[in-house]
């Protein structure tokens, strides 16, 4: 599934799709939030997460450019 700035998911959905346990997904999401690559919003007891795909793609392009030098 391609990344999208419009798609939001609950960490349970991410764990189910990836086969990774919920605690691991939560830890990874925290790290991604710390780097500004994911934002989160709360709706009641649910927290939804959104990937900032453009930032991630730009970061990937910078890494590849550096590697290819």
C-alpha positions, 0 to 999 in steps of 0.5 A: 500500500503506497504511503499517503498523507491523507491516510490515518491508522490506529496502532492496532490496525498497523500491528495487524497489517504488519504482523508486529506486536502493538507494543513494538508498533507504539515504540516505532511510532514514538520514534517516527513522531520524534523525527517529525515523520508521523503525527498523531491525533486523539479521538476519545480513547483512540489515537490515530497516526498519519505518515508524512510521506513527502518528508519520508520520501525527501529523506530517502532521496537525500540518503540515496544521493549521499550514498551514490556520491 
